[in-house]
Amino acid sequence: MCQQMAAAALLWLAVLFTRPMCVACVACFGVARPISSTFFMFQLADPQLGMLHCCGGDAASALNWTQELAMLQLAIGHANRLRPRFVTLHGDMQNWYATDLPGENGALGPESGLGDVGALQVADVKEALAALDPAIPVRVLAGNHDVGDAPTLATLEQFRDRWGPMKYSSREGGTEFVVLDSQVYYDASQPGVREVQLEQTAWLRRTVAATQASNATSIVVLTHIPPFMTSMDEPHGWANWPLAARHEVLGILTKPNLRLTPRLIICGHFHSNSSVSSDSPSSQVKSSFEVVTTASVGTELLWNGRSTFTPTEALPVASTPSGSDAFNDFIARTDGVGAANYSESYLLTRRDARADWSGVRIFEFSERGYRHRWFTNQALSMVQSLDGETLAHEPWKEIC
């Protein structure tokens, strides 16, 4: 018996020191459990059909989303050609606000008599997605336009009817991908929504606990609105979570003595690119995580004329109270200075849906960790395959 035990121990040591592993796996949970294979993920953020021409002042222009749809179709064509393991659709499939309150939808609002324009936008997104090879799964997230800035029980139910669950998790190659509905954290003021928020938080606690007890090697969180753009304690605005919700959720994910803590949170909503690495909110967890905010597959917004932001540059835009205020200060103006310019010729220098602006973020996951890069649709047309060279110039980061 002792000889058998010694032989088993030697065999385990041979496996431990010869198998490739995440550089942090042993520190994470004491034994090496590498991600089972290398795989790629396509992130498509904010198709938001109808955004580009939403402010034209008349229903005819606001009903035109040809350009955004063309960009989405291009991205799906790239996915069919390059074959990622799966695709995430990171919310805001529609520009038309599901809550349809007076003033929210401009020329398409209640006074237009056009009804649920969002249903038309959803139908076109679904038709575009139907062209994706069924062997490539799509994971859909809820955005603020899909359910409203202040969602109601009715708009949440409508989203579930159209797209499926709003919170869920799934395993790929050892990584647990956890999808959260950011909107119930952003604003739970409508009747019954606070209870939905509390239920999601309880579900997150259960999911984190179950993942710790499983053979998962890492956790990645997917959500629409970033919890923050610069730091855990930055001011709340249109493009981050309220501080209380931010601290509670990230506290659950990074509480002391967890075997696994997430190193990556993937977001959309901002219509430009930014990322930030931050320490855990718990001083007892010696880890950091990256919040990646990805630009749009539809209409790109060049806040202050830029498409990519450092955290410091992103904060003034993200912490503005509303998206419309941010548009006025950082699209129609620069840094809120001077008279706003709403001429179409000027706005097209700061917002557009075209192949050299709109695009996709590609993530690669392997036993070495993860890495990622933003590609415009135009740049992606030059990529011939997804392999070790696709993101070769991007650094590997720890995934567990």
C-alpha positions in Angstrom: 0.0 0.0 0.0 2.8 2.4 0.9 4.6 1.6 -2.4 1.3 2.4 -4.3 0.9 5.7 -2.4 4.5 6.7 -3.2 4.1 5.8 -6.8 0.9 7.9 -7.0 2.6 10.8 -5.4 5.5 10.6 -7.8 3.1 10.4 -10.7 1.2 13.5 -9.4 4.5 15.4 -9.0 5.4 14.5 -12.6 2.1 15.9 -13.8 2.3 19.0 -11.7 5.7 20.1 -13.0 5.3 19.0 -16.7 1.8 20.3 -17.6 1.6 23.9 -18.8 -0.2 26.0 -16.2 -1.4 29.5 -15.5 1.5 31.2 -13.7 -0.7 32.0 -10.8 -2.6 28.6 -10.5 -0.7 27.2 -7.6 -1.1 30.5 -5.7 -4.7 30.5 -6.7 -5.7 27.2 -5.2 -2.7 25.1 -4.4 -2.7 22.7 -7.4 -2.2 23.2 -11.1 -5.5 23.0 -13.0 -4.7 24.6 -16.4 -7.2 25.9 -18.8 -7.9 23.0 -21.1 -7.3 24.6 -24.4 -6.6 27.9 -26.2 -9.8 29.6 -27.5 -10.8 33.0 -28.8 -13.9 35.1 -28.1 -15.4 37.9 -30.2 -16.9 40.8 -28.2 -19.5 42.8 -30.1 -20.6 45.8 -28.1 -23.6 48.1 -28.7 -24.9 47.5 -32.2 -27.5 50.0 -31.1 -29.4 50.2 -34.4 -30.9 53.7 -34.9 -28.3 55.6 -32.9 -26.4 57.3 -35.8 -29.5 59.2 -37.1 -31.6 59.4 -34.0 -31.2 63.1 -33.6 -32.3 64.1 -37.1 -35.5 65.6 -35.8 -37.8 63.6 -38.0 -39.1 60.0 -38.0 -37.8 59.2 -41.5 -34.1 59.8 -40.5 -34.5 58.2 -37.1 -35.9 55.0 -38.7 -32.7 54.7 -40.8 -30.2 52.3 -39.3 -28.7 51.0 -42.5 -25.1 51.8 -41.6 -25.1 50.3 -38.1 -26.7 47.2 -39.5 -24.1 46.9 -42.2 -21.3 47.1 -39.5 -23.0 44.3 -37.5 -23.3 42.2 -40.6 -19.6 42.7 -41.4 -18.6 41.6 -37.9 -20.7 38.5 -38.1 -19.1 37.7 -41.5 -15.7 38.0 -39.8 -16.9 35.6 -37.1 -18.0 33.1 -39.6 -14.7 33.3 -41.4 -12.4 33.3 -38.3 -14.4 30.8 -36.1 -14.1 32.1 -32.5 -15.3 29.7 -29.8 -18.2 32.0 -29.0 -19.5 35.6 -29.5 -20.8 38.0 -26.9 -23.3 40.6 -27.8 -22.7 43.1 -25.0 -26.1 44.9 -24.9 -27.9 47.8 -26.5 -29.1 45.9 -29.5 -31.6 48.8 -30.0 -31.2 52.5 -29.7 -35.0 53.1 -29.0 -35.4 53.1 -25.3 -37.6 50.3 -24.1 -39.2 52.5 -21.4 -40.4 55.0 -24.1 -40.9 57.9 -21.7 -41.7 61.4 -23.1 -38.5 62.9 -24.6 -36.5 59.6 -24.5 -37.0 58.6 -28.1 -37.2 62.0 -29.8 -39.1 61.9 -33.0 -39.9 58.2 -32.4 -41.4 58.8 -29.0 -45.0 58.2 -27.9 -46.3 61.3 -29.8 -45.1 59.8 -33.1 -47.7 57.0 -33.0 -45.1 54.5 -34.3 -45.3 52.2 -31.3 -42.4 49.9 -30.3 -39.7 50.9 -32.8 -37.3 48.9 -30.7 -39.1 45.7 -31.9 -38.1 46.6 -35.5 -34.5 47.2 -34.4 -34.5 43.9 -32.5 -35.9 42.1 -35.5 -33.0 43.4 -37.7 -30.4 42.4 -35.2 -31.9 38.9 -34.9 -31.9 38.6 -38.7 -28.2 39.6 -38.8 -27.4 37.1 -36.1 -29.2 34.3 -38.0 -26.4 34.5 -40.5 -23.9 33.4 -37.8 -22.9 29.7 -38.0 -25.0 27.9 -35.4 -21.9 26.2 -34.2 -20.7 29.5 -32.8 -22.8 30.3 -29.7 -23.9 33.9 -29.0 -24.2 35.2 -25.4 -26.5 38.2 -25.2 -26.3 40.8 -22.4 -28.9 43.5 -21.5 -28.0 47.2 -22.1 -29.7 50.4 -20.9 -31.5 51.0 -24.2 -32.8 47.4 -24.2 -34.5 47.8 -20.7 -34.4 51.6 -20.0 -32.1 53.7 -17.9 -34.5 53.0 -15.1 -35.8 49.6 -16.0 -39.3 48.4 -15.0 -40.5 44.9 -14.4 -42.2 45.1 -17.7 -39.1 46.0 -19.7 -37.0 43.4 -17.9 -39.6 40.8 -18.8 -39.7 42.0 -22.4 -36.0 41.6 -22.7 -36.2 38.0 -21.3 -38.9 37.3 -23.9 -36.8 38.7 -26.7 -33.3 37.6 -25.8 -33.4 35.1 -22.9 -32.0 35.3 -19.3 -30.4 38.4 -18.0 -28.0 36.7 -15.6 -26.3 33.4 -16.2 -23.0 31.7 -16.3 -21.3 29.1 -18.5 -17.9 27.3 -18.6 -15.4 27.5 -21.4 -12.0 25.8 -21.2 -11.9 26.0 -17.4 -13.1 29.6 -17.2 -16.5 30.5 -15.7 -18.0 33.4 -17.6 -20.5 35.2 -15.4 -23.1 37.5 -17.0 -24.6 40.3 -14.9 -27.4 42.7 -15.7 -25.7 46.0 -14.9 -28.9 48.1 -15.3 -30.5 46.8 -12.1 -27.5 48.0 -10.3 -27.4 51.3 -12.2 -31.0 52.3 -11.3 -33.4 50.1 -9.3 -35.9 52.9 -8.5 -38.9 51.5 -10.3 -41.4 49.3 -8.4 -40.2 45.8 -7.9 -36.8 46.3 -9.5 -35.0 46.5 -6.2 -36.1 43.0 -5.5 -34.7 41.9 -8.9 -31.4 43.5 -8.0 -31.3 41.7 -4.6 -32.1 38.4 -6.2 -29.3 38.9 -8.8 -26.8 39.7 -6.0 -27.9 36.5 -4.1 -27.6 34.5 -7.3 -24.1 36.0 -7.8 -23.1 34.8 -4.2 -24.3 31.3 -5.0 -22.6 31.2 -8.4 -19.3 32.4 -6.9 -19.5 29.8 -4.2 -20.4 27.0 -6.7 -17.5 28.0 -8.9 -15.1 27.9 -6.0 -16.2 24.4 -5.3 -15.9 23.2 -8.9 -12.8 22.5 -11.0 -13.0 25.9 -12.7 -9.6 27.6 -13.1 -10.8 31.2 -13.4 -13.8 33.7 -13.5 -14.5 36.3 -16.1 -17.4 38.8 -15.6 -19.4 40.1 -18.5 -21.7 43.2 -18.1 -22.9 46.2 -20.1 -22.0 49.3 -18.1 -18.5 49.2 -16.6 -18.5 49.2 -12.8 -15.9 52.0 -13.0 -13.5 53.5 -15.6 -10.7 54.8 -13.5 -10.9 53.7 -9.8 -13.2 52.0 -7.4 -14.2 55.3 -5.8 -14.7 57.5 -8.8 -17.8 59.6 -8.9 -21.0 58.0 -10.3 -22.1 59.1 -13.8 -23.8 57.7 -16.9 -21.0 55.3 -17.7 -20.3 53.6 -14.4 -22.2 52.1 -11.5 -23.4 53.8 -8.3 -20.7 53.4 -5.6 -22.8 51.3 -3.2 -23.6 48.7 -5.9 -20.1 48.8 -7.3 -18.5 48.1 -3.9 -21.0 45.4 -3.0 -20.7 43.4 -6.2 -16.9 43.7 -6.5 -16.6 42.9 -2.8 -18.5 39.6 -3.4 -16.2 38.7 -6.3 -13.0 39.5 -4.4 -13.7 38.7 -0.8 -10.9 37.2 1.3 -10.1 33.5 1.2 -11.7 32.8 -2.2 -9.9 30.2 -4.2 -10.6 32.1 -7.4 -11.1 35.9 -7.9 -11.9 37.4 -11.3 -9.0 39.1 -13.1 -11.1 40.4 -16.0 -14.4 42.3 -16.3 -15.5 42.9 -19.9 -17.9 45.8 -20.6 -19.4 48.0 -23.4 -21.7 51.0 -23.2 -19.0 53.7 -23.7 -18.8 53.5 -27.5 -15.0 54.0 -27.2 -12.1 52.0 -25.9 -10.6 52.2 -22.5 -9.2 49.8 -19.9 -8.0 50.0 -16.3 -6.3 47.7 -13.9 -7.4 48.1 -10.3 -6.6 46.6 -6.9 -9.2 44.5 -5.2 -11.5 46.5 -2.8 -10.4 44.1 -0.1 -6.9 44.7 1.3 -6.8 41.0 2.3 -6.9 39.9 -1.4 -3.5 40.6 -3.0 -4.7 40.6 -6.6 -5.8 43.1 -9.2 -8.3 42.9 -12.1 -8.7 44.6 -15.4 -11.9 46.4 -16.5 -12.0 46.4 -20.3 -14.5 48.8 -21.9 -15.0 48.1 -25.6 -16.1 50.4 -28.4 -19.1 49.8 -30.6 -19.7 47.4 -33.4 -22.3 50.0 -34.5 -21.9 53.8 -34.1 -18.5 54.8 -32.7 -18.3 57.9 -30.6 -15.1 60.0 -30.6 -15.4 61.8 -27.3 -13.2 64.9 -27.6 -12.2 63.6 -31.0 -10.5 60.4 -29.7 -11.4 56.7 -30.0 -9.2 55.3 -27.3 -8.8 56.6 -23.8 -6.6 56.3 -20.8 -8.5 55.9 -17.5 -7.8 59.5 -16.6 -9.1 60.8 -20.0 -12.2 58.6 -19.7 -13.3 59.7 -16.3 -14.7 63.2 -17.1 -16.9 61.7 -19.8 -18.0 58.7 -17.8 -18.8 60.6 -14.6 -21.0 63.2 -16.5 -24.6 62.8 -15.0 -26.3 61.7 -18.3 -25.4 60.4 -21.7 -27.0 63.4 -23.3 -24.9 65.8 -21.1 -21.8 63.8 -22.1 -22.8 64.1 -25.8 -23.2 67.9 -25.5 -20.0 68.4 -23.6 -17.6 65.9 -25.3 -19.1 65.3 -28.8 -20.7 68.6 -29.7 -18.0 70.4 -27.8 -14.5 69.5 -26.5 -14.2 69.3 -22.8 -17.4 71.3 -22.5 -15.8 74.4 -23.8 -17.3 76.8 -26.4 -20.5 76.7 -28.3 -22.0 73.3 -29.2 -21.8 72.4 -32.9 -24.6 70.2 -34.0 -24.1 70.5 -37.7 -24.1 67.1 -39.5 -20.7 67.7 -41.1 -19.1 68.4 -37.8 -20.9 65.5 -36.0 -19.7 63.1 -38.6 -16.1 63.8 -37.5 -17.1 62.6 -34.0 -19.7 59.9 -34.5 -20.1 57.4 -37.4 -20.7 53.8 -38.2 -18.1 52.8 -40.8 -15.6 50.0 -41.4 -12.6 52.0 -40.3 -14.2 53.0 -37.0 -16.7 50.3 -35.9 -15.4 46.9 -34.9 -14.8 44.0 -32.6 -12.6 43.1 -29.6 -10.9 39.7 -29.8 -9.9 37.9 -26.6 -7.6 34.9 -26.5 -7.6 32.6 -23.4 -5.1 29.9 -22.7 -3.0 28.3 -20.0 -0.8 31.4 -20.2 -3.7 33.7 -19.3 -5.6 36.1 -21.5 -4.8 38.9 -23.9 -7.0 41.1 -26.2 -7.1 43.7 -28.9 -9.6 45.9 -30.6 -9.9 45.5 -34.4 -12.0 47.8 -36.7 -14.0 45.9 -39.2 -11.5 47.1 -41.8 -8.5 45.9 -39.9 -10.2 42.6 -39.2 -10.5 41.9 -42.9 -6.7 41.5 -43.0 -6.7 38.8 -40.3 -6.6 35.4 -42.1 -7.1 33.1 -39.1 -7.2 33.0 -35.3 -4.0 31.6 -34.1 -0.9 32.4 -32.0 0.0 35.3 -34.3 -3.4 37.1 -34.1 -2.6 38.9 -30.8 1.1 38.2 -30.8 1.9 41.9 -30.0 -0.4 42.0 -26.9 0.9 41.0 -23.5 -0.4 38.0 -21.6 -2.1 38.8 -18.4 -2.9 36.5 -15.5 -6.4 34.9 -15.6 -6.5 33.3 -12.2 
